[in-house]
Amino acid sequence: MVFTFLFELKFQVPYYLLSVFLIWFSCRSGANSILNLGRSKNGYKKLKKSIRFKEAFWMYNYIEICKYEQRKMKYFMIINNIYIYYTFIFLNLIIISFFFKNVRLILGVLLILKIVIVDIPFTIFSFINTCHAPNGGVEWKFVRDYRKNK
C-alpha cells in the first residue's frame, strides 16, 4: 500500500503537532480577530478578561459576543471543537495502541479523515481569506476590510 506511512505512529504524532501549530492556532487567532472587530483596544482587553477559561477554550458564546462576521466565527468554532475532540480521541488511542497494535489502523483512518474534512478545507479558507498586512506579515481580509471601511 502506498500510504502505509499514515498508519505508523512515528508519522502521526509529528503531523498532529504540526497541524495543531498551523491550523488550530490560526483558527483561534482568526476567532480572536473577529472578536476584536468593532472594539477599541481597551474594550477588547476587558472582553477577554471577562471570558472564563472554559468559555474561551470551547469558544462558548463567541457568536453572540462578536459584532461582525458571525458566519466565519461559527466556522472557526466548528474547527476549534473538532480539534479539541480529535485531541482527546487521539491521545486515548495512542495510549491504547501500546497494548493493541490494530488500533494504529484506526489512528491512520482518523488522521486521513481529519486531513480531508478539516485540514485541507481550512487551509484553502485561510489562503483565500488572508492578505499581506501594510506593516508586513499576514492578516485576515475581514480585518483589513473593516479597517478600510471604518
C-alpha positions, 0 to 999 in steps of 0.5 A, a space after each residue: 500500500 502506498 500510504 502505509 506511512 499514515 498508519 505508523 505512529 512515528 508519522 502521526 504524532 509529528 503531523 498532529 503537532 504540526 497541524 495543531 501549530 498551523 491550523 488550530 492556532 490560526 483558527 483561534 487567532 482568526 476567532 480572536 480577530 473577529 472578536 476584536 472587530 468593532 472594539 477599541 483596544 481597551 474594550 477588547 482587553 476587558 472582553 477577554 478578561 471577562 471570558 472564563 477559561 472554559 468559555 474561551 477554550 470551547 469558544 462558548 458564546 463567541 457568536 453572540 459576543 462578536 459584532 461582525 462576521 458571525 458566519 466565519 466565527 461559527 466556522 472557526 468554532 466548528 474547527 476549534 471543537 473538532 480539534 479539541 475532540 480529535 485531541 482527546 480521541 487521539 491521545 486515548 488511542 495512542 495510549 491504547 495502541 501500546 497494548 493493541 497494535 490494530 488500533 494504529 489502523 484506526 489512528 491512520 483512518 482518523 488522521 486521513 479523515 481529519 486531513 480531508 474534512 478539516 485540514 485541507 478545507 481550512 487551509 484553502 479558507 485561510 489562503 483565500 481569506 488572508 492578505 499581506 498586512 501594510 506593516 508586513 506579515 499576514 492578516 485576515 481580509 475581514 480585518 483589513 476590510 473593516 479597517 478600510 471601511 471604518 
